[in-house]
Amino acid sequence: MALENGEWTGSSSCRFPFWNNRRYPTSGPDGFDKMYLVHFSSEDPQSSMERWAGRVAVVTGASSGIGAAIAAELTKKGLKVVGLARRVERVQELSKSLQSATGKLYAVKCDVSNEPEVLAAFKWVKDNLRGVDVLINNAAVAYDTSLTGGSTEELKKMLDVNVLGLSVCTKQAFQSMKERGVDDGHIIHINSIWGHVPPGEIYAMYCATKHAVTALTEGLRREIIKLKSKIRVTSLSPGLVKTEMPPKEMLESRPALDAEDIADSVLYVLGTPPHVQVGRTFYTQTTASHVIWHWVRPTADLEVVEGV
């Protein structure tokens, strides 16, 4: 499938068998050229992860939920995974449970809102594993803090973790890739569906931080293109997920994804060929299947190959 004179031509086949072969083209947002609505099946992903075996991935917020699920799946795929977390003992316990995996999970204590801790964590990666090939920016906090009378400390914490922490980790990972000549690296932001829609009467600051992640994803992608690098950038935006973050009453009253669903999406994104860039993916839980809106666009020398 190719983009010629603004039109998509040719045909494509299903390269990744864990995606059903259904596609609904339309115009995408913000210059994205195509949207595909696909259904994510429950099959075990069979994407091409072999090229990542032995490479180094850093996962922030790896102590529970989405971060723990991603760290576990990448370790099973043969990567050397560095799990950053404040509750480092949880990552250590997860590592013990993965001793039979082909990869290895390393636990490093780090609060991403504390820049000296972030710098120390990435120095540990450099000293012990040479550097970073994949970064999963997953760490985040969410408080239902009122904008008119809420805690300034909570508002600041969301900005420090969800926006500034993500940005500092991104900078450190990119510099690690650049200084080692890694041009096939990948930076994945775990965003949220709330980073693409207006907020309601609650969680306004959390939504604001996720809108910032959307902007930072596109800004980073454009910077990398200007530098003529082929390092890829992806934003994954799930809806409600069964983790420690959402209130119990919210999880009990609404359909929700499992953390493993997001981990499977990370495997899909990493498993696409190096010449394919997945820009943004949105997904929510329905009663029948996971519904995913998937945007791709041509960037620099990266060829868009549709594989669903």
C-alpha positions in Angstrom: 0.0 0.0 0.0 1.4 3.4 -1.0 0.5 7.1 -0.6 0.6 8.7 -4.1 -0.5 12.4 -4.6 -2.4 12.3 -1.3 -4.3 9.1 -2.2 -3.8 5.6 -0.9 -3.2 3.1 -3.7 -2.5 -0.7 -3.9 -3.5 -3.4 -1.6 -2.2 -4.8 1.6 -2.2 -8.2 3.3 -2.3 -9.2 6.9 1.3 -9.3 8.1 0.4 -9.5 11.8 -2.0 -12.4 12.4 -3.2 -11.2 15.8 -5.1 -8.3 14.0 -8.4 -9.1 12.2 -8.4 -8.1 8.6 -11.0 -5.3 8.8 -10.3 -1.7 7.8 -12.4 1.4 7.6 -10.5 4.3 5.9 -11.3 7.9 6.7 -9.4 11.2 7.2 -7.3 11.3 10.3 -6.6 14.2 12.7 -3.8 16.7 12.5 -2.5 15.7 9.1 -2.6 12.0 9.8 -3.4 10.4 6.5 -5.5 7.4 7.4 -7.5 5.8 10.1 -8.3 2.1 10.5 -10.9 0.7 12.8 -9.8 -2.8 13.7 -10.7 -5.4 16.3 -7.9 -6.7 18.5 -8.3 -10.5 18.9 -7.3 -12.6 22.0 -4.7 -14.5 20.0 -1.1 -14.4 21.3 0.8 -11.8 19.3 3.1 -13.3 16.7 4.8 -10.1 15.6 8.4 -9.9 14.6 10.0 -9.3 18.0 13.1 -11.4 17.2 15.2 -8.4 16.3 14.7 -6.9 19.8 16.1 -10.0 21.6 19.1 -9.0 23.7 18.3 -5.2 23.3 17.6 -2.9 26.2 14.2 -1.5 27.1 13.5 1.0 29.9 10.0 0.9 31.4 8.9 3.6 33.8 6.3 3.0 36.4 7.1 -0.8 36.3 5.9 -1.7 39.8 2.2 -2.4 38.9 -0.5 -2.3 36.3 0.4 -1.4 32.7 4.1 -0.9 33.5 4.5 -4.3 35.2 2.6 -6.0 32.3 4.8 -4.4 29.7 8.0 -5.2 31.6 7.0 -8.8 31.9 6.0 -9.3 28.3 9.2 -7.7 27.0 11.3 -9.9 29.3 9.5 -12.9 27.9 10.4 -11.8 24.4 14.2 -11.8 25.3 14.8 -8.2 26.0 16.9 -6.8 28.9 14.3 -4.7 30.7 15.1 -2.1 33.2 12.0 -1.5 35.4 12.1 2.0 37.0 9.8 2.5 40.0 9.5 4.1 43.4 8.3 0.8 44.8 11.4 -1.0 43.5 10.7 -4.1 45.7 7.6 -4.9 43.5 9.8 -4.9 40.4 12.3 -7.2 42.2 9.5 -9.6 43.0 8.3 -9.5 39.4 11.9 -10.2 38.3 12.0 -13.3 40.5 8.8 -14.6 38.8 10.4 -14.3 35.4 13.6 -16.2 36.0 12.7 -18.8 33.3 12.2 -16.0 30.7 14.6 -15.6 27.8 15.3 -12.0 28.8 16.1 -10.4 32.2 14.3 -7.8 34.3 16.4 -5.4 36.3 14.8 -3.3 39.1 16.1 0.2 39.6 14.6 2.6 42.1 13.5 5.9 40.5 10.9 8.6 40.9 10.6 10.1 37.5 9.5 13.5 39.0 13.0 13.7 40.6 15.5 14.6 37.8 18.6 13.6 39.7 17.1 10.1 40.2 16.3 9.9 36.5 19.8 10.9 35.6 21.2 8.3 38.0 18.9 5.6 36.6 20.0 6.2 33.0 23.7 6.3 34.2 23.1 2.8 35.7 21.7 1.6 32.4 24.8 3.0 30.5 27.3 1.6 33.0 25.7 -1.9 33.2 23.9 -2.4 29.9 25.6 0.1 27.5 22.5 2.1 26.9 18.8 2.3 25.9 17.2 0.9 22.7 13.5 1.2 23.7 11.8 3.6 26.1 8.3 3.0 27.4 7.1 6.1 29.2 4.4 4.6 31.4 4.7 6.3 34.8 1.8 8.5 35.6 -0.4 9.7 38.5 -4.0 10.8 38.5 -5.9 12.8 41.2 -9.4 14.0 41.1 -8.2 17.5 42.1 -10.5 20.5 41.8 -9.2 23.4 39.8 -11.0 25.9 42.0 -10.2 24.6 45.4 -7.9 21.6 45.2 -4.4 20.8 46.4 -1.7 22.6 44.6 0.7 19.8 45.6 -1.5 17.3 43.7 -1.8 19.5 40.6 2.0 19.9 40.6 2.6 16.2 41.1 0.6 15.4 38.0 2.6 17.8 35.9 5.9 16.7 37.4 5.3 13.0 36.7 3.1 12.9 33.6 4.7 15.7 31.7 8.1 16.7 33.0 9.2 13.2 34.1 8.2 11.8 30.7 10.2 14.6 29.0 13.3 14.1 31.0 13.2 10.3 30.4 12.7 10.9 26.7 15.7 13.2 26.5 17.9 10.8 28.3 16.8 7.8 26.2 17.2 9.7 22.9 20.7 10.9 23.9 21.7 7.3 24.8 20.5 6.1 21.4 22.2 9.0 19.5 25.6 8.6 21.2 25.7 4.9 20.4 24.5 5.3 16.8 21.2 3.5 17.4 18.9 4.6 14.6 16.2 1.9 15.0 15.2 2.8 18.5 11.7 3.3 19.7 10.1 5.7 22.2 6.5 4.8 23.2 4.4 7.1 25.4 1.5 5.5 27.3 -1.0 8.2 26.8 -4.8 8.1 27.4 -8.0 8.6 25.5 -8.4 11.6 27.7 -5.5 13.2 25.9 -7.6 13.6 22.8 -11.0 14.8 24.2 -12.2 17.7 26.4 -12.4 17.0 30.1 -15.5 16.7 32.1 -16.1 18.1 35.5 -13.5 15.9 37.1 -9.8 15.0 36.4 -9.3 18.2 34.4 -5.6 18.5 35.3 -5.0 14.8 34.6 -6.6 15.3 31.1 -4.5 18.4 30.6 -1.3 16.4 31.2 -2.4 13.8 28.7 -3.2 16.4 26.1 0.4 17.6 26.8 1.7 14.1 26.0 -0.2 14.2 22.7 1.5 17.4 21.8 4.9 16.2 23.1 4.6 13.0 20.9 4.1 15.1 17.7 6.7 17.6 18.7 9.3 14.9 19.3 8.4 13.1 16.1 9.0 16.3 14.1 12.3 17.0 15.9 13.6 13.5 15.1 12.6 13.9 11.5 14.5 17.2 11.4 17.5 15.4 12.8 17.2 12.8 9.9 16.9 10.0 12.5 14.8 6.9 12.0 14.1 6.5 15.7 10.3 5.9 16.0 7.8 7.6 18.3 4.4 6.2 19.2 1.6 7.3 21.5 -0.8 4.6 22.8 -4.0 5.9 24.2 -6.1 3.4 26.1 -9.5 4.0 27.7 -10.2 2.7 31.2 -7.8 0.0 32.3 -8.0 -2.3 35.3 -5.1 -1.0 37.4 -4.6 0.6 40.8 -5.1 4.1 39.4 -8.9 4.3 38.7 -11.4 4.5 41.6 -13.0 1.1 42.5 -16.5 2.4 41.7 -15.4 3.5 38.2 -14.0 0.0 37.4 -17.2 -1.6 38.8 -19.5 0.5 36.6 -17.7 0.6 33.3 -16.1 -1.8 30.8 -12.3 -1.8 31.2 -9.3 -3.2 29.5 -6.7 -5.4 31.1 -3.1 -4.2 31.6 -2.1 -7.1 29.4 -4.0 -5.6 26.5 -1.8 -2.6 26.5 1.3 -4.8 26.8 0.1 -6.7 23.7 -0.2 -3.4 21.8 3.3 -2.5 22.8 4.5 -5.8 21.3 2.5 -5.0 18.1 4.1 -1.6 17.7 7.6 -2.9 18.4 7.0 -5.8 16.1 6.2 -3.7 13.0 9.1 -3.5 10.4 11.6 -0.7 11.0 10.2 1.2 8.0 6.8 1.4 9.5 5.8 4.1 12.0 2.7 3.7 14.1 1.8 7.3 15.1 -1.1 7.0 17.4 -3.4 4.2 18.6 -6.6 4.6 20.6 -8.4 1.7 22.1 -11.3 1.0 24.4 -13.2 -2.0 25.7 -16.5 -3.0 24.2 -18.7 -6.0 25.2 -17.4 -7.9 22.2 -13.8 -7.0 21.5 -11.2 -4.3 21.9 -11.9 -1.5 19.4 -8.8 0.3 18.1 -8.4 3.4 16.1 -5.1 3.3 14.4 -3.3 6.2 12.7 -0.3 5.9 10.5 1.5 8.5 8.4 4.6 8.7 6.2 7.5 10.3 8.1 10.9 11.2 6.6 12.3 8.0 4.9 9.9 5.8 6.9 7.5 4.0 4.5 4.0 3.4 5.7 3.1 -0.3 5.2 -0.4 -1.1 6.4 -0.4 -4.4 8.1 -3.8 -5.1 9.6 
